[in-house]
Amino acid sequence: MRYAIYFAAEADDRLMQLGNAWLGRDPFSDRDLSQPEIAGLSPEKVRELTASPRRYGFHGTLKAPFYLRGGESEAALLETCAEFAGRTAPFEIQGFDVNRLGRFLALTPNESEPALQAFAAQCLRTFEPFRAPLSAADLERRRKSGLTSRQDAYLTAWGYPYVFEEFRFHMTLSNKLENDAEADALAQAARSFFAEVTGRPRTCRTFGLYVEPQAGDPFQVLKVFALTGSVTPQAAEEQTGGTAREENA
């Protein structure tokens, strides 16, 4: 069983509803959903091109999937999630747009989002004590992507190479797209499909704890937590950043 800390909202949030429909699966209920019709692509092709993110459920990674360290429990993880949510304040971002991220399609910020970056860093630090070290096989798999020396150091220290200044927030909408015509058709459709929730400010008030019951299973939402505290992510990161980062990198 693996867990992940993801950027997510409640099931009735319009962003989540659209993201779930786009990927063809509701991670709250684990039900398959009808995907939008896309000109030039068959329903089978659309399902194929969204297979990988569908398994993980619509989300933005804050702390990548991890196994629990020995001696830790799901109950303790849930308690820490609640404590973290209870001290962290909601924060504003300028919003997301549909963009190409390498060969992938994703919802990403168009501008720098310091509060979102700080929130991701705080999630990384807060839940690190629960993470079991990566196996040698997992390390080797990650390194096949060709990491920089800093990314490799972060992988070793934090279990994921794209953290802190290497972090780029994204809500994945596709597999890796090798066919330019398919990529263009998918991108055009996504911009129209997500138009009502893109290009506008958003208040970030929640995060989700997702679970993979067994290896290869679809990830499911275990619980969504509301941010109800008074400490902004940036203020918290100023207090806990720097030295802690250098000691672990």
C-alpha positions as CSV (number, residue, x, y, z in Angstrom):
1,M,0.0,0.0,0.0
2,R,1.3,3.4,-1.0
3,Y,0.2,6.9,0.0
4,A,0.5,10.3,-1.7
5,I,-0.1,13.9,-0.7
6,Y,-1.8,15.6,-3.6
7,F,-3.3,18.9,-4.5
8,A,-7.0,18.1,-4.7
9,A,-10.3,19.5,-3.8
10,E,-13.6,18.1,-2.6
11,A,-15.6,15.9,-5.1
12,D,-18.1,18.7,-5.9
13,D,-15.4,21.3,-6.8
14,R,-15.8,22.1,-10.5
15,L,-12.0,21.7,-11.1
16,M,-12.2,18.2,-9.8
17,Q,-15.3,17.3,-11.7
18,L,-13.8,18.4,-15.0
19,G,-10.5,16.8,-14.3
20,N,-12.1,13.5,-13.3
21,A,-14.3,13.6,-16.5
22,W,-11.3,14.4,-18.7
23,L,-9.4,11.4,-17.3
24,G,-12.5,9.1,-17.3
25,R,-12.4,8.1,-13.6
26,D,-13.6,9.4,-10.3
27,P,-11.0,8.7,-7.6
28,F,-13.5,9.4,-4.9
29,S,-15.8,6.5,-5.9
30,D,-13.4,4.6,-8.1
31,R,-16.0,4.7,-10.9
32,D,-15.3,5.0,-14.6
33,L,-16.7,8.1,-16.2
34,S,-17.5,9.1,-19.8
35,Q,-14.8,11.2,-21.3
36,P,-15.4,14.1,-23.6
37,E,-15.6,13.6,-27.4
38,I,-12.6,15.0,-29.2
39,A,-12.6,15.7,-32.9
40,G,-10.2,13.6,-34.8
41,L,-9.7,11.0,-32.0
42,S,-11.8,8.0,-31.3
43,P,-13.0,7.3,-27.8
44,E,-10.6,4.3,-27.6
45,K,-7.7,6.6,-28.5
46,V,-8.7,9.2,-26.0
47,R,-8.8,6.6,-23.3
48,E,-5.4,5.2,-24.4
49,L,-3.8,8.7,-24.3
50,T,-5.0,9.3,-20.8
51,A,-4.4,5.9,-19.3
52,S,-1.4,6.8,-17.0
53,P,-2.9,9.8,-15.2
54,R,-6.2,8.0,-15.0
55,R,-4.7,5.4,-12.7
56,Y,-3.3,8.1,-10.4
57,G,-6.5,10.1,-10.3
58,F,-6.8,13.8,-11.1
59,H,-4.3,15.6,-8.9
60,G,-1.2,17.8,-8.6
61,T,1.7,16.1,-6.8
62,L,2.8,17.6,-3.5
63,K,4.5,14.6,-2.0
64,A,5.1,11.7,-4.5
65,P,3.7,8.2,-3.7
66,F,5.5,6.5,-0.8
67,Y,5.4,3.4,1.3
68,L,5.1,3.9,5.0
69,R,8.3,3.6,7.1
70,G,8.4,0.8,9.5
71,G,6.6,1.7,12.8
72,E,4.3,4.2,11.1
73,S,0.6,3.7,10.5
74,E,-2.2,5.1,8.4
75,A,-3.9,6.4,11.5
76,A,-0.8,8.4,12.4
77,L,-0.6,9.7,8.9
78,L,-4.2,10.8,8.9
79,E,-3.6,12.5,12.3
80,T,-0.6,14.4,10.9
81,C,-2.6,15.5,7.9
82,A,-5.3,16.9,10.1
83,E,-2.7,18.7,12.3
84,F,-1.0,20.2,9.2
85,A,-4.4,21.3,7.8
86,G,-5.3,22.9,11.1
87,R,-2.3,25.1,11.2
88,T,-1.9,26.0,7.5
89,A,-3.8,29.0,6.1
90,P,-5.6,28.9,2.7
91,F,-3.7,30.8,0.0
92,E,-4.3,32.5,-3.3
93,I,-2.9,31.7,-6.7
94,Q,-3.3,33.3,-10.1
95,G,-4.8,30.2,-11.5
96,F,-4.0,27.4,-14.1
97,D,-4.0,27.0,-17.8
98,V,-3.7,24.0,-20.2
99,N,-0.1,23.8,-21.3
100,R,2.4,21.4,-22.7
101,L,4.9,20.2,-20.2
102,G,7.6,18.5,-22.2
103,R,5.6,15.8,-24.1
104,F,2.8,15.8,-21.6
105,L,-0.4,17.9,-21.4
106,A,-1.1,19.4,-18.0
107,L,-2.8,22.2,-16.1
108,T,0.0,24.4,-14.9
109,P,0.4,27.9,-13.5
110,N,1.4,30.5,-16.1
111,E,3.4,32.6,-13.6
112,S,5.5,32.0,-10.6
113,E,3.3,31.0,-7.6
114,P,5.5,31.4,-4.5
115,A,2.7,30.4,-2.1
116,L,2.1,27.1,-4.0
117,Q,5.8,26.4,-4.1
118,A,6.1,27.0,-0.4
119,F,3.0,24.8,0.3
120,A,4.6,21.9,-1.7
121,A,7.8,22.3,0.2
122,Q,5.9,22.3,3.5
123,C,4.1,19.1,2.5
124,L,7.4,17.5,1.6
125,R,8.9,18.3,5.0
126,T,5.9,17.5,7.1
127,F,5.2,14.1,5.7
128,E,8.8,13.0,5.1
129,P,9.0,11.1,8.5
130,F,6.4,8.7,7.2
131,R,8.3,7.8,4.0
132,A,10.1,4.5,3.7
133,P,13.5,4.8,1.9
134,L,13.3,4.0,-1.8
135,S,14.5,0.6,-2.9
136,A,17.5,0.2,-5.1
137,A,15.2,-0.7,-8.0
138,D,13.2,2.4,-7.5
139,L,16.3,4.6,-7.4
140,E,17.5,3.0,-10.6
141,R,14.2,3.5,-12.3
142,R,14.1,7.2,-11.5
143,R,17.7,7.7,-12.6
144,K,17.0,6.3,-16.1
145,S,15.3,9.6,-16.9
146,G,18.7,11.4,-16.8
147,L,18.7,13.5,-13.6
148,T,21.0,16.4,-12.8
149,S,23.3,16.1,-9.8
150,R,21.0,18.3,-7.7
151,Q,17.9,16.2,-8.8
152,D,19.8,13.0,-7.9
153,A,20.7,14.4,-4.5
154,Y,17.0,15.3,-3.9
155,L,16.0,11.8,-5.0
156,T,18.3,10.2,-2.5
157,A,17.3,12.6,0.3
158,W,13.6,13.1,-0.3
159,G,12.5,10.2,-2.5
160,Y,11.6,12.4,-5.5
161,P,13.9,14.5,-7.7
162,Y,11.6,17.3,-8.5
163,V,11.3,19.2,-5.2
164,F,12.1,22.7,-3.9
165,E,13.5,24.8,-6.8
166,E,13.2,21.7,-9.1
167,F,9.4,21.5,-8.4
168,R,7.0,22.5,-11.1
169,F,3.4,22.2,-10.2
170,H,1.2,20.3,-12.7
171,M,-2.0,18.4,-12.9
172,T,-1.3,15.8,-15.6
173,L,-3.9,15.4,-18.4
174,S,-2.2,12.9,-20.7
175,N,0.4,10.2,-21.2
176,K,3.6,11.1,-22.9
177,L,2.5,12.3,-26.4
178,E,4.7,11.2,-29.3
179,N,2.3,12.0,-32.1
180,D,2.1,15.8,-32.8
181,A,-1.3,15.6,-34.4
182,E,-2.8,13.8,-31.5
183,A,-1.1,16.1,-29.1
184,D,-2.5,19.2,-30.9
185,A,-6.0,17.7,-31.0
186,L,-5.9,16.8,-27.3
187,A,-4.5,20.2,-26.3
188,Q,-7.2,22.1,-28.3
189,A,-9.9,20.1,-26.7
190,A,-8.6,20.4,-23.2
191,R,-8.4,24.2,-23.5
192,S,-12.0,24.3,-24.4
193,F,-13.1,21.7,-21.8
194,F,-11.4,23.4,-18.9
195,A,-12.2,27.0,-20.0
196,E,-14.5,27.7,-17.1
197,V,-11.9,27.0,-14.4
198,T,-8.7,28.2,-16.1
199,G,-7.2,31.7,-16.4
200,R,-8.6,33.0,-13.2
201,P,-7.5,33.3,-9.6
202,R,-8.2,30.4,-7.2
203,T,-8.1,30.1,-3.5
204,C,-6.4,26.9,-2.4
205,R,-8.2,25.6,0.6
206,T,-7.6,21.8,0.6
207,F,-5.3,18.9,-0.1
208,G,-5.9,15.2,-0.5
209,L,-4.4,12.0,0.9
210,Y,-4.6,9.4,-1.8
211,V,-3.9,5.7,-1.5
212,E,-2.9,2.8,-3.8
213,P,-4.3,-0.2,-2.0
214,Q,-2.0,-2.7,-3.8
215,A,0.8,-2.2,-6.4
216,G,-0.7,-1.3,-9.7
217,D,-4.2,-0.5,-8.4
218,P,-5.8,2.8,-9.2
219,F,-5.2,5.5,-6.6
220,Q,-8.2,6.5,-4.5
221,V,-9.0,9.5,-2.4
222,L,-8.7,8.5,1.2
223,K,-9.6,11.9,2.6
224,V,-9.6,15.6,1.6
225,F,-8.4,18.0,4.3
226,A,-9.5,21.7,4.6
227,L,-6.8,24.3,5.4
228,T,-8.2,26.1,8.5
229,G,-5.0,27.5,10.1
230,S,-3.5,31.0,10.3
231,V,0.2,30.3,9.2
232,T,0.7,31.0,5.5
233,P,2.8,28.4,3.6
234,Q,5.5,31.1,2.9
235,A,5.8,32.1,6.5
236,A,6.1,28.4,7.5
237,E,8.7,27.8,4.8
238,E,10.7,30.8,6.0
239,Q,10.8,29.2,9.5
240,T,11.7,25.7,8.4
241,G,13.5,26.1,5.1
242,G,17.1,26.7,4.2
243,T,19.1,24.9,6.8
244,A,16.8,21.8,6.8
245,R,17.0,21.7,3.0
246,E,20.8,21.9,2.9
247,E,21.1,19.2,5.6
248,N,19.0,16.8,3.4
249,A,20.4,17.6,0.0
